[in-house]
Amino acid sequence: MIKKHTLTVLKGIGALLIINILSTYLYTRIDLTEDQRYTLSEATIETVKKLNSPVIIDILLDGNLPSEFTKLKTETDLLLKQFKFFNKEIQFDFVSPLDEIKDKQQAINELQQLGLTPANVSIEEDGKVSNELVFPWAMINYNNTTIKVPLLKNKLGATTDDRINNSVQQLEYAFADAFTKLSLKEKKRIAVIKGNGQLDDIYVADYLTSIREYYNIGAITLDSVDNNPQKVLDQLSNFDLALIAKPTEAFSDEEKYVLDQYIIKGGKSIWLIDQVVMELDSLFNENGANMALRRDLNLDDFFFKYGIRINPVLINDLYNTPIVLATGEANESQYNPLPWVYHPMVFSKNNHPINTNIEASRFQFANAIDTIANKNTKTVLLSSSPLSKADGIPKQISLSILNAQPNKESYLQKGNLPLVVLIEGEFTSAFTNRLKPITIDKPVERGDLNQMLVIADGDMIKNQIKNGRPLTLGYDKWTNNTYGNKEFLINSINYLLDDNGLINIRNKKVAIPLLDIEKISSQKSMWQLINIGVPVIITLLLGIVFNYLRRKKYTS
């Protein structure tokens, strides 16, 4: 009997050993969550597998963290463990950047100089409110290269719950994006078009610096088209995408034809166009006003053939971003943010990989786009709010409207005006059945599938300047608000040039169940009683029943 029992135990131990050994070679996990949060996308897995040298990741989320960041830390830990399963080269550790540091202020300054912006978190305990600095960043080291990964995604007006959900939804993309930058071997090429009064380099510096991690960037000037159009087209054809940022001088037919042939032959393009001459700086004069006039870029027929029309109007929107005006004199000056209807705040509808989960964007003196029926597909990515309208030109724009009370009824049923349109299809040349302005080799009338993005505001790509240096695109130095312009434009260029599906990771939705603080407070005593009392009552009842059955069995 003893031998039989011993044999059974040995068999059990042997089975456990076999299962344990097999589990080290045959690993699988079943994701039973509704949102499939623990299932990595194929694009992410392929990107992780490309890293063939040690990857050291330091996550600055450790120590005594506020509860919301503890959740973020937990989700980050789970995600990195998944990465490590697919690539054993990945090693990660959670560190606290301010623990055991004597001079914390110096440490904070050094971290900020590295571009690691802290989050200022208010913590309420026992009726007392205190502020804590948290650095929600990860640092990835690979082959002597370091990439910063932001873990916290802020959103204007977002609640704590929304902020955590937004951050968790972006975790996989944030790390996959960093891994992509580290593993790139051949970069696609972007041409910044010059020669028609486009924005100076310093105003697009932050955006170009950001995309330089993905792409090689060069400048192409169209001035020499008149002398040697074939040479300009050949140079342009070496680039995968053309970026045209706020031209202010008209394009000649020769320049348009070169750009047209570049597009028809497969070149992608992003156009940031202002059809109205108006700048905020022009209002700061004695009258506090200026006249908004049409800007003729000679592009109407060009865009019409592709299926859109940029109207020379100004978007007037009750959902807007503020401008800051000074009141008072000298040392007594005060800077007050005031709503400015010609700077729309544009919220995304999350209907496309480009605009999914992005912050609200800021537009400045934007125009409206009409879509025209043709064979191309047009997708409106950003629109003005329902409470907006188009103001025709010429029109005097005055700072005096800051003191006027808007009539909301005048905006009804006039809004949702398209501001950004993605055009996709087999493009037909804008010069079909027309006399060609120049002669080039092997002209094409109809091309293969292609894409073009048109933005009816040249300033969407324009960063501000402070002390002669460019600031982060989307950051407003006057209000300290950060808008989603940079993220939208990076998504756009990634989508147009992405061939591995990385941008589609943005579509992943993750819902983190968060505790209701008010309900916890109001029902605290009840749940404490249930958690303590119910097990005791169940134990007593089981004891009584067991004792009753025992007595009945042995007394009968």
DRENVEX-968185 format. One record per residue (C-alpha): y, z, x; residue number from 1. Coordinates in pm, 1 decimal, decimal comma. Layout:
<sites>
- v_w_u_n
- Y_Z_X_NUM
...
</sites>
This chain:
<sites>
- v_w_u_n
- 0,0_0,0_0,0_1
- 236,3_93,1_284,6_2
- 144,2_-222,5_477,0_3
- 214,9_-433,2_170,6_4
- 554,8_-266,6_125,3_5
- 639,6_-316,1_494,8_6
- 539,6_-682,6_475,2_7
- 769,1_-731,7_175,3_8
- 1063,2_-574,4_363,0_9
- 997,1_-791,8_668,7_10
- 986,7_-1103,5_451,0_11
- 1321,5_-1007,5_299,0_12
- 1477,9_-950,5_639,6_13
- 1339,1_-1282,2_763,0_14
- 1481,3_-1466,4_461,9_15
- 1825,1_-1313,3_521,3_16
- 1814,6_-1417,6_888,2_17
- 1722,4_-1774,7_796,9_18
- 2000,4_-1792,8_536,5_19
- 2250,9_-1651,0_787,1_20
- 2150,0_-1902,6_1055,2_21
- 2169,7_-2195,9_811,6_22
- 2511,8_-2083,1_686,6_23
- 2659,0_-2127,5_1034,8_24
- 2562,7_-2496,1_1026,9_25
- 2575,9_-2578,5_657,8_26
- 2904,7_-2442,9_525,4_27
- 3035,7_-2515,0_178,8_28
- 3264,1_-2347,8_-68,0_29
- 3307,9_-2410,6_-438,6_30
- 3664,8_-2412,3_-569,6_31
- 3655,1_-2270,3_-922,4_32
- 4033,5_-2234,0_-955,5_33
- 4199,6_-2434,0_-1231,6_34
- 4460,7_-2579,4_-994,8_35
- 4210,1_-2652,6_-712,1_36
- 4432,6_-2464,0_-469,7_37
- 4153,1_-2418,3_-216,3_38
- 4062,4_-2788,4_-198,6_39
- 4239,0_-2977,0_77,9_40
- 4339,6_-3337,8_18,6_41
- 4165,7_-3610,6_217,0_42
- 4494,3_-3698,7_392,0_43
- 4528,3_-3341,0_516,3_44
- 4168,8_-3324,4_638,5_45
- 4204,3_-3651,2_831,3_46
- 4528,4_-3528,9_988,8_47
- 4372,2_-3197,3_1093,7_48
- 4073,0_-3372,3_1251,2_49
- 4299,1_-3583,6_1474,8_50
- 4404,7_-3277,9_1678,2_51
- 4172,1_-3281,1_1980,8_52
- 4332,5_-3012,4_2198,2_53
- 4393,5_-2640,3_2138,3_54
- 4637,8_-2576,8_1852,8_55
- 4805,6_-2235,1_1867,9_56
- 4987,0_-2124,7_1552,4_57
- 5208,6_-1815,5_1536,2_58
- 5308,8_-1711,3_1184,8_59
- 5609,6_-1479,9_1171,3_60
- 5486,7_-1294,8_863,6_61
- 5350,6_-957,8_961,8_62
- 5448,4_-593,7_949,4_63
- 5609,0_-419,4_653,7_64
- 5678,7_-717,8_427,3_65
- 5826,3_-723,8_76,3_66
- 5561,7_-787,1_-188,4_67
- 5662,9_-1148,5_-251,5_68
- 5617,9_-1234,5_116,2_69
- 5284,0_-1055,1_123,5_70
- 5163,1_-1310,0_-133,4_71
- 5299,4_-1591,5_81,7_72
- 5124,1_-1446,1_386,3_73
- 4793,1_-1427,0_197,0_74
- 4812,8_-1788,8_82,5_75
- 4907,5_-1902,4_434,7_76
- 4611,8_-1714,1_579,7_77
- 4370,0_-1876,9_333,9_78
- 4508,5_-2223,2_408,0_79
- 4485,8_-2183,6_785,1_80
- 4125,0_-2064,3_756,9_81
- 4048,5_-2389,8_577,7_82
- 4217,4_-2586,5_857,6_83
- 4013,8_-2396,5_1113,9_84
- 3687,7_-2484,9_939,2_85
- 3760,6_-2856,2_984,2_86
- 3891,6_-2819,7_1339,7_87
- 3775,0_-2538,1_1567,7_88
- 4065,0_-2612,1_1803,8_89
- 4301,0_-2438,3_1559,5_90
- 4378,2_-2074,8_1637,6_91
- 4634,8_-1869,9_1448,7_92
- 4781,4_-1523,4_1451,2_93
- 5030,6_-1333,1_1236,1_94
- 5309,1_-1164,5_1431,6_95
- 5611,5_-954,2_1345,5_96
- 5912,0_-1088,2_1540,1_97
- 6119,4_-767,6_1507,6_98
- 5860,4_-491,6_1552,7_99
- 5877,7_-287,6_1874,5_100
- 6206,1_-460,2_1967,3_101
- 6482,1_-230,7_2090,4_102
- 6773,9_-469,2_2040,9_103
- 6689,4_-622,3_1703,1_104
- 7025,9_-794,5_1663,5_105
- 6975,4_-983,0_1989,2_106
- 6626,6_-1082,9_1877,1_107
- 6766,4_-1205,9_1545,3_108
- 7032,5_-1411,7_1726,3_109
- 6771,1_-1567,7_1954,9_110
- 6550,3_-1661,4_1661,4_111
- 6845,0_-1818,1_1480,5_112
- 6936,7_-2016,9_1792,0_113
- 6585,8_-2162,0_1778,4_114
- 6661,3_-2280,5_1424,8_115
- 6454,1_-2009,8_1255,7_116
- 6679,2_-1914,2_966,2_117
- 6594,9_-1573,9_814,7_118
- 6561,8_-1492,1_446,8_119
- 6770,0_-1200,0_325,0_120
- 6555,5_-1007,8_77,1_121
- 6674,6_-729,4_-152,0_122
- 6418,7_-451,8_-197,0_123
- 6447,1_-192,5_-473,7_124
- 6252,5_131,5_-434,6_125
- 6309,0_449,6_-633,8_126
- 6640,0_318,8_-762,9_127
- 6771,0_235,7_-413,0_128
- 6841,5_-121,0_-303,6_129
- 6810,5_-223,5_61,6_130
- 6826,9_-560,5_239,0_131
- 6561,0_-682,1_480,4_132
- 6554,6_-989,2_704,6_133
- 6230,8_-1186,7_699,9_134
- 6157,9_-1493,8_913,5_135
- 5920,4_-1705,9_701,1_136
- 5831,9_-1955,8_972,2_137
- 5530,4_-2075,3_1168,2_138
- 5538,8_-2212,5_1523,4_139
- 5271,8_-2469,0_1614,3_140
- 5205,6_-2531,7_1984,4_141
- 5007,2_-2842,3_2081,1_142
- 5000,5_-3031,0_2412,5_143
- 5324,3_-2868,8_2537,4_144
- 5500,6_-2953,6_2211,6_145
- 5627,2_-2698,0_1959,2_146
- 5690,2_-2771,4_1592,2_147
- 5866,4_-2533,7_1352,0_148
- 5717,8_-2507,1_1003,8_149
- 5925,9_-2351,6_722,1_150
- 5705,7_-2144,7_491,3_151
- 5966,5_-2045,8_234,4_152
- 6109,6_-2308,0_3,1_153
- 6428,2_-2196,1_-167,2_154
- 6558,9_-2344,7_-486,5_155
- 6901,4_-2304,7_-643,9_156
- 6884,4_-2056,7_-928,6_157
- 6509,5_-1999,5_-885,1_158
- 6350,3_-1668,6_-978,6_159
- 6127,6_-1482,4_-734,5_160
- 5819,6_-1614,7_-914,0_161
- 5946,2_-1973,0_-894,2_162
- 6033,6_-1934,7_-527,9_163
- 5684,1_-1816,4_-439,8_164
- 5519,9_-2090,2_-645,8_165
- 5739,4_-2357,2_-487,1_166
- 5662,3_-2223,3_-139,6_167
- 5286,7_-2208,7_-196,1_168
- 5284,3_-2559,3_-342,0_169
- 5449,7_-2688,4_-26,0_170
- 5233,4_-2501,4_226,8_171
- 4967,5_-2769,5_265,4_172
- 5231,6_-3042,0_295,3_173
- 5440,3_-2840,9_541,8_174
- 5148,9_-2791,3_781,6_175
- 5003,8_-3140,1_730,9_176
- 5349,0_-3284,0_799,4_177
- 5371,5_-3087,2_1124,9_178
- 5020,4_-3193,2_1229,3_179
- 5115,8_-3555,8_1161,7_180
- 5417,7_-3530,8_1391,9_181
- 5200,8_-3380,9_1666,5_182
- 4927,7_-3643,3_1639,4_183
- 5142,2_-3957,0_1614,7_184
- 5062,1_-4211,0_1885,3_185
- 5230,0_-4525,7_1756,8_186
- 5554,3_-4484,2_1566,0_187
- 5688,1_-4733,8_1316,5_188
- 6037,9_-4866,6_1376,7_189
- 6356,5_-4826,9_1173,7_190
- 6665,2_-5044,6_1213,4_191
- 7003,7_-4890,4_1137,0_192
- 7217,5_-5183,0_1022,8_193
- 7568,4_-5198,6_1169,7_194
- 7864,6_-5434,1_1149,9_195
- 7990,1_-5387,6_792,7_196
- 8178,7_-5058,7_819,6_197
- 7874,2_-4837,5_779,1_198
- 7896,3_-4462,2_839,7_199
- 7964,3_-4358,0_1197,9_200
- 7666,3_-4223,0_1388,7_201
- 7785,9_-3862,0_1375,1_202
- 7770,0_-3865,2_992,5_203
- 7404,8_-3975,0_987,1_204
- 7308,3_-3781,0_1300,3_205
- 7109,6_-3504,5_1132,4_206
- 6902,2_-3741,5_921,7_207
- 6826,0_-3973,9_1212,7_208
- 6736,9_-3676,0_1432,4_209
- 6494,7_-3551,1_1168,2_210
- 6312,7_-3881,3_1116,8_211
- 6300,0_-3947,6_1491,8_212
- 5997,1_-3716,9_1495,9_213
- 5813,5_-3978,2_1286,7_214
- 5971,5_-4308,1_1383,2_215
- 6145,3_-4503,3_1658,2_216
- 6505,0_-4586,7_1569,0_217
- 6724,5_-4873,2_1683,8_218
- 7052,3_-5035,3_1579,6_219
- 7093,9_-5395,8_1467,2_220
- 7443,6_-5543,2_1435,9_221
- 7489,1_-5835,8_1200,7_222
- 7812,7_-5956,9_1366,4_223
- 7632,7_-6222,9_1571,8_224
- 7467,2_-6389,2_1270,2_225
- 7728,2_-6664,9_1273,1_226
- 7646,8_-6758,7_1632,9_227
- 7269,4_-6711,0_1644,1_228
- 7115,6_-6615,7_1306,1_229
- 6759,3_-6682,8_1421,2_230
- 6793,9_-6434,8_1707,2_231
- 6923,2_-6163,2_1472,6_232
- 6638,6_-6226,4_1225,3_233
- 6380,2_-6217,7_1504,9_234
- 6521,9_-5888,2_1631,2_235
- 6524,9_-5744,3_1280,8_236
- 6167,7_-5857,9_1218,9_237
- 6050,4_-5621,8_1493,9_238
- 6142,7_-5328,8_1267,1_239
- 5946,6_-5199,2_969,2_240
- 6244,7_-5076,5_766,7_241
- 6618,0_-5143,0_750,6_242
- 6861,0_-4859,7_667,0_243
- 7201,0_-4962,4_530,5_244
- 7419,2_-4649,3_500,0_245
- 7745,1_-4684,1_306,3_246
- 7887,4_-5021,7_413,0_247
- 8258,8_-5057,9_340,7_248
- 8310,7_-5423,8_438,8_249
- 8178,2_-5724,5_248,4_250
- 7861,2_-5898,6_363,0_251
- 7889,0_-6269,9_434,8_252
- 7638,6_-6509,9_279,5_253
- 7492,1_-6564,1_625,5_254
- 7431,0_-6190,4_672,1_255
- 7282,7_-6161,7_323,6_256
- 7044,8_-6449,2_389,9_257
- 6916,4_-6288,5_710,5_258
- 6858,2_-5959,6_526,0_259
- 6702,3_-6148,8_234,7_260
- 6451,2_-6326,9_460,8_261
- 6370,7_-6000,8_638,0_262
- 6287,7_-5841,0_301,4_263
- 6093,8_-6140,3_164,1_264
- 5882,8_-6145,3_481,9_265
- 5779,0_-5781,0_430,6_266
- 6059,3_-5563,7_567,7_267
- 6123,9_-5243,2_370,6_268
- 6483,1_-5135,3_306,1_269
- 6693,6_-4840,0_191,1_270
- 7041,1_-4917,6_59,7_271
- 7307,5_-4647,6_11,8_272
- 7592,2_-4824,8_-163,5_273
- 7938,4_-4723,7_-289,7_274
- 8091,8_-4977,5_-528,4_275
- 8406,7_-4766,4_-573,5_276
- 8665,8_-4672,8_-311,9_277
- 8727,5_-4299,4_-349,2_278
- 8701,6_-4006,8_-107,8_279
- 8771,1_-3639,4_-171,7_280
- 8999,4_-3620,4_133,8_281
- 9228,6_-3882,6_-20,2_282
- 9321,8_-3635,1_-297,3_283
- 9473,0_-3380,9_-58,6_284
- 9822,9_-3525,0_-59,3_285
- 10154,7_-3434,4_-219,8_286
- 10045,9_-3565,3_-558,4_287
- 9690,9_-3431,3_-544,4_288
- 9573,0_-3767,6_-679,8_289
- 9461,5_-4114,7_-580,5_290
- 9351,3_-4436,7_-745,6_291
- 8980,6_-4523,1_-762,5_292
- 8936,3_-4896,8_-706,0_293
- 8646,0_-5139,0_-687,4_294
- 8484,8_-5204,0_-349,6_295
- 8360,4_-5561,4_-327,6_296
- 8062,5_-5580,4_-90,3_297
- 7955,1_-5928,2_-206,2_298
- 7609,1_-5791,3_-292,2_299
- 7604,3_-5829,3_-672,0_300
- 7405,3_-6155,6_-674,2_301
- 7176,6_-6017,3_-403,3_302
- 7071,6_-5707,5_-599,6_303
- 7066,7_-5897,3_-932,1_304
- 6785,5_-6119,2_-805,5_305
- 6578,8_-5811,9_-714,4_306
- 6634,9_-5661,2_-1059,8_307
- 6927,6_-5416,6_-1053,4_308
- 7304,5_-5403,4_-1087,4_309
- 7523,0_-5131,5_-932,3_310
- 7812,7_-5077,7_-1170,7_311
- 8159,2_-5002,4_-1025,9_312
- 8203,6_-4679,5_-1222,9_313
- 8226,5_-4311,0_-1134,6_314
- 7971,3_-4061,9_-1266,3_315
- 8145,7_-3773,6_-1446,0_316
- 7892,0_-3491,8_-1486,5_317
- 7920,9_-3142,1_-1633,1_318
- 7625,7_-3038,7_-1413,4_319
- 7803,3_-3060,1_-1081,8_320
- 7854,5_-2905,9_-740,9_321
- 8175,8_-2720,7_-652,8_322
- 8451,3_-2810,6_-414,2_323
- 8652,3_-2540,2_-236,9_324
- 9030,8_-2520,7_-256,9_325
- 9257,5_-2281,1_-71,2_326
- 9511,8_-2067,2_-256,6_327
- 9775,7_-1845,5_-97,3_328
- 9943,9_-1881,4_238,4_329
- 9848,9_-1809,8_600,9_330
- 9634,4_-1495,3_638,0_331
- 9639,4_-1436,2_263,1_332
- 9464,6_-1765,3_188,0_333
- 9160,5_-1747,0_-34,1_334
- 8898,1_-2017,6_-70,9_335
- 8772,9_-2059,7_-424,6_336
- 8480,6_-2281,7_-530,6_337
- 8569,0_-2485,6_-837,4_338
- 8348,2_-2720,4_-1043,7_339
- 8413,4_-3085,8_-965,2_340
- 8279,6_-3331,1_-1223,1_341
- 8269,2_-3622,3_-976,9_342
- 8016,5_-3444,7_-751,9_343
- 7704,2_-3439,0_-972,3_344
- 7422,7_-3193,7_-909,5_345
- 7112,7_-3402,5_-970,0_346
- 6783,2_-3239,8_-1059,8_347
- 6455,2_-3420,9_-1011,0_348
- 6217,8_-3497,9_-1296,6_349
- 5920,1_-3469,6_-1057,6_350
- 5785,0_-3804,9_-1174,2_351
- 5705,9_-3954,9_-833,2_352
- 5578,4_-3841,9_-490,1_353
- 5928,8_-3896,6_-349,6_354
- 6105,1_-3654,4_-583,0_355
- 5831,5_-3397,2_-646,5_356
- 5922,7_-3033,8_-574,0_357
- 6259,5_-3107,8_-413,9_358
- 6580,6_-2911,0_-438,9_359
- 6869,2_-3043,3_-650,9_360
- 7062,0_-3318,2_-469,4_361
- 7435,5_-3350,6_-431,9_362
- 7610,4_-3679,7_-510,0_363
- 7977,6_-3755,8_-444,3_364
- 8168,0_-4017,9_-642,6_365
- 7841,2_-4186,5_-736,4_366
- 7799,3_-4511,3_-932,0_367
- 7547,7_-4600,0_-1202,8_368
- 7260,9_-4849,4_-1173,6_369
- 7143,6_-5087,0_-1445,7_370
- 6789,2_-5221,2_-1428,1_371
- 6738,8_-5588,6_-1513,7_372
- 6417,4_-5728,1_-1657,5_373
- 6215,9_-5933,2_-1409,0_374
- 5869,1_-5925,8_-1255,1_375
- 5952,5_-5636,1_-1021,3_376
- 5875,3_-5275,4_-1114,6_377
- 6174,3_-5040,9_-1125,7_378
- 6127,9_-4663,0_-1107,5_379
- 6429,4_-4438,9_-1167,4_380
- 6389,0_-4150,5_-922,1_381
- 6714,6_-3962,6_-986,6_382
- 6952,9_-3968,6_-1280,9_383
- 7267,4_-3788,5_-1388,1_384
- 7235,3_-3504,3_-1639,3_385
- 7231,3_-3551,3_-2018,5_386
- 7590,4_-3420,5_-2018,5_387
- 7739,5_-3698,4_-1807,1_388
- 7923,7_-4024,9_-1856,6_389
- 8054,9_-4322,3_-1660,3_390
- 8430,3_-4342,6_-1599,7_391
- 8555,3_-4697,1_-1559,2_392
- 8793,5_-4812,2_-1286,4_393
- 9067,3_-4855,5_-1186,4_394
- 9129,7_-4490,4_-1265,3_395
- 9354,2_-4222,9_-1121,5_396
- 9152,2_-3925,4_-997,3_397
- 9352,1_-3602,6_-980,7_398
- 9278,7_-3246,2_-874,9_399
- 9459,6_-3138,9_-1192,5_400
- 9136,3_-3190,9_-1388,8_401
- 9009,4_-2870,3_-1226,7_402
- 9232,3_-2679,3_-1466,9_403
- 9133,5_-2880,2_-1774,5_404
- 8867,5_-2768,4_-2020,7_405
- 8612,0_-3050,4_-2059,0_406
- 8536,1_-3182,9_-2405,5_407
- 8155,6_-3162,8_-2420,3_408
- 8137,6_-3388,5_-2725,4_409
- 8271,9_-3679,7_-2520,4_410
- 7959,6_-3657,2_-2300,6_411
- 7699,0_-3660,5_-2575,1_412
- 7445,4_-3945,8_-2570,4_413
- 7609,3_-4103,3_-2265,5_414
- 7415,4_-3933,7_-1986,8_415
- 7091,2_-3982,3_-1793,2_416
- 7247,4_-4262,2_-1591,9_417
- 7023,0_-4397,8_-1311,9_418
- 7146,3_-4311,5_-962,8_419
- 6843,0_-4398,5_-747,6_420
- 6599,1_-4679,8_-824,1_421
- 6281,0_-4778,7_-640,6_422
- 6200,6_-5151,7_-668,9_423
- 5845,7_-5268,4_-604,7_424
- 5682,6_-5607,8_-642,5_425
- 5644,8_-5957,5_-500,7_426
- 6009,4_-6023,8_-422,2_427
- 6166,6_-6364,3_-476,2_428
- 6445,3_-6474,4_-243,9_429
- 6798,5_-6422,6_-372,7_430
- 6872,5_-6773,8_-238,8_431
- 6602,5_-6954,7_-436,0_432
- 6737,4_-7285,6_-575,3_433
- 7060,2_-7230,9_-385,3_434
- 7217,5_-7400,7_-87,3_435
- 7118,3_-7202,2_220,2_436
- 7418,1_-7080,4_424,7_437
- 7229,3_-7107,0_756,6_438
- 6915,6_-7269,0_894,1_439
- 6627,8_-7051,4_1012,5_440
- 6268,3_-7116,4_1111,5_441
- 6008,5_-7114,7_832,8_442
- 6216,6_-6978,6_543,1_443
- 6022,0_-6808,1_263,0_444
- 6100,6_-6823,3_-109,2_445
- 5845,8_-6566,6_-233,7_446
- 5688,1_-6279,2_-46,5_447
- 5397,7_-6038,0_-77,5_448
- 5417,8_-5689,7_-228,5_449
- 5717,5_-5499,3_-95,3_450
- 5946,1_-5205,7_-173,7_451
- 6320,7_-5143,3_-172,5_452
- 6511,9_-4822,7_-249,4_453
- 6867,9_-4842,7_-381,4_454
- 7094,0_-4535,3_-398,4_455
- 7427,5_-4565,4_-578,0_456
- 7606,2_-4323,2_-346,0_457
- 7664,8_-4382,5_22,7_458
- 7751,0_-4018,2_83,1_459
- 7403,3_-3894,4_-6,1_460
- 7303,9_-3944,5_358,7_461
- 7627,7_-3809,8_505,6_462
- 7618,4_-3472,8_684,0_463
- 7924,6_-3254,1_730,6_464
- 8075,5_-3177,1_1070,0_465
- 8182,3_-2845,8_1220,3_466
- 8350,6_-2808,1_1559,9_467
- 8269,0_-3169,2_1634,8_468
- 7896,6_-3124,5_1573,8_469
- 7688,1_-3249,2_1279,6_470
- 7554,0_-2992,7_1034,7_471
- 7224,7_-3009,6_848,8_472
- 7222,9_-3284,7_588,5_473
- 7261,6_-3129,1_244,6_474
- 7432,7_-2815,0_373,6_475
- 7785,0_-2749,0_243,3_476
- 7982,1_-2543,4_493,5_477
- 8238,1_-2444,4_229,4_478
- 7999,0_-2285,3_-19,0_479
- 7695,0_-2218,9_205,9_480
- 7478,2_-2400,3_-48,2_481
- 7199,3_-2628,4_68,6_482
- 7103,2_-2928,0_-144,6_483
- 6793,9_-3147,0_-137,5_484
- 6949,8_-3467,4_2,4_485
- 6766,0_-3449,8_333,6_486
- 6428,8_-3375,0_181,3_487
- 6465,5_-3657,3_-70,8_488
- 6561,8_-3912,5_193,7_489
- 6283,4_-3806,1_430,2_490
- 6035,6_-3832,4_142,7_491
- 6173,5_-4176,8_64,3_492
- 6127,1_-4314,9_411,3_493
- 5785,2_-4151,1_444,9_494
- 5677,8_-4308,3_115,8_495
- 5800,8_-4655,6_210,3_496
- 5635,4_-4645,8_553,8_497
- 5345,9_-4406,0_497,9_498
- 5001,3_-4563,4_535,5_499
- 4784,0_-4251,9_527,2_500
- 4878,3_-4098,8_193,1_501
- 5045,4_-3789,8_340,0_502
- 5333,4_-3805,6_96,3_503
- 5092,9_-3768,3_-198,9_504
- 5012,8_-3411,6_-92,3_505
- 5343,0_-3322,6_-258,1_506
- 5186,6_-3385,0_-597,6_507
- 4958,6_-3084,8_-561,0_508
- 5038,8_-2812,1_-812,9_509
- 4948,5_-2450,7_-745,6_510
- 5005,9_-2174,1_-1000,0_511
- 5005,4_-1825,7_-849,3_512
- 4943,5_-1551,6_-1109,0_513
- 5217,1_-1295,4_-1049,1_514
- 5242,5_-947,1_-1193,0_515
- 5498,4_-875,4_-1463,9_516
- 5707,3_-592,5_-1315,7_517
- 5858,0_-488,0_-1651,3_518
- 5517,1_-473,6_-1819,5_519
- 5377,1_-272,1_-1527,6_520
- 5656,1_-17,5_-1564,1_521
- 5624,6_17,4_-1941,8_522
- 5242,6_30,1_-1950,5_523
- 5180,4_217,9_-1625,7_524
- 5060,1_542,1_-1786,1_525
- 4832,2_365,3_-2033,0_526
- 4649,3_165,8_-1764,5_527
- 4620,8_468,0_-1537,9_528
- 4456,4_656,9_-1824,0_529
- 4223,0_365,8_-1895,8_530
- 4124,5_321,1_-1529,7_531
- 4054,1_693,2_-1481,3_532
- 3941,2_805,0_-1826,4_533
- 3721,6_515,8_-1944,1_534
- 3474,2_535,2_-1649,5_535
- 3443,6_913,2_-1701,0_536
- 3382,8_872,9_-2075,1_537
- 3125,2_597,8_-2016,8_538
- 2946,6_816,3_-1759,4_539
- 2936,0_1112,0_-2001,5_540
- 2806,6_894,5_-2285,4_541
- 2536,4_745,6_-2065,4_542
- 2438,9_1096,0_-1953,7_543
- 2413,9_1217,5_-2313,1_544
- 2208,4_913,8_-2418,7_545
- 1981,7_943,7_-2114,6_546
- 1930,9_1315,8_-2172,9_547
- 1856,7_1253,0_-2543,7_548
- 1601,8_982,7_-2468,5_549
- 1441,9_1196,4_-2197,7_550
- 1400,9_1494,3_-2432,1_551
- 1264,9_1273,7_-2708,1_552
- 1008,8_1118,9_-2473,3_553
- 870,6_1442,2_-2331,1_554
- 883,9_1655,0_-2646,2_555
- 699,2_1414,0_-2870,5_556
</sites>
